Amino acid sequence: MPPAPARPPQADAAPADPFVPFEDALRARLPSREDILREAKAQSAQRRLRRRQGAAAACVALCAGLWAWNPVLKERTVVVAAGAPRAWTAHAGTVVALDSRSSLTMQLRLRSRDLRLNAGQAVLDVAANWRPLRVYVGDTVIRDIGTVFRVRREGDGAQVAVLEGRVEVSGPSGRAELGAGQALDLGTLRPLPASVAALERETAWREGRLRFDGTPLSEVLALLGHYRAAPVRWAGGPVSGPEPRLSGEYRIRDVEALIDSLPAILPLRVERRPDGLVLVSAR
């Protein structure tokens, strides 16, 4: 029997992958595609949340800064000429009456209503509002506590008087609080003689009137000059005996007629000069 033919030599089999035994273990340890997508979405959501939180924090900081800064939203200055007192309703229903020869600057701020009396006098009937009202006279601040009060500024001096309610005053000289019928020198915080009746009489200009109740002539002449372009002055030298006094109620628009009628009311002479000056002397 002939011998079997020899088999051709075969190539060696490919070596086995050494990691095959670990495939299942590796799959268990490595995240799947779905896990990777889920983690990416979660991180993206966290980044968006951090951005929103940062924007909210910046907004809060900005609002807090604006609140502390208290910026001016609106400003208005009113100047009243001689003989023309005027009144108007300001922000939130507060009624402002400004006397002849007076000037007032009003500022509506983010969290307050600020007024600065530049000259003359003003009477404020303050309406309640979440924005507190403050009146500045020089370095002194008057804070309203629901009230009607008068502020007057003449030269270097200033005073506040309360017709209704209460006000709080603070300045270089300290702090004080006063109520109806009380008045205060704003420079020294020294109390001044006052009463509700006297204050009502002194602020009758709000109604376009002048009220005198046994008022000394020197005060009458000063007040008449306050409501006209040129002054009214005493030119008769020292008065012998008691100083003449005037009583009655007159309209501010009739100041010139009142001056002309003084000789019929009191023993006086009136001289009008071409420049508008009025000189008053004893008859």
Buried (B, 14 or more C-beta within 10 A) or exposed (E): EEEEEEEEEEEEEEEEEEEEEEEEEEEEEEEEEEEEEEEEEEEEEEEEEEEEEEEEEEEEEEEEEEEEEEEEEEEEEBEBEEBBBBBEEBBBEBBBBBBBBBBBBBBBBBEBBBBBBBBBBBBBBBBEBEBBBBBBBBEBBBBBBEBBBBBBBEEEEBBBBBBBBBBBBBBEBEEBBBEBBBBBBBBEBEEEEBEBEBBEBBBBBBBBBBBBEEBBBEEBBBBBBBBBEEBBBBEBEEBEEEEBBBEEEBEBEBBBEBBEEBEEEBEBEBEBEEEEBBBBBBE
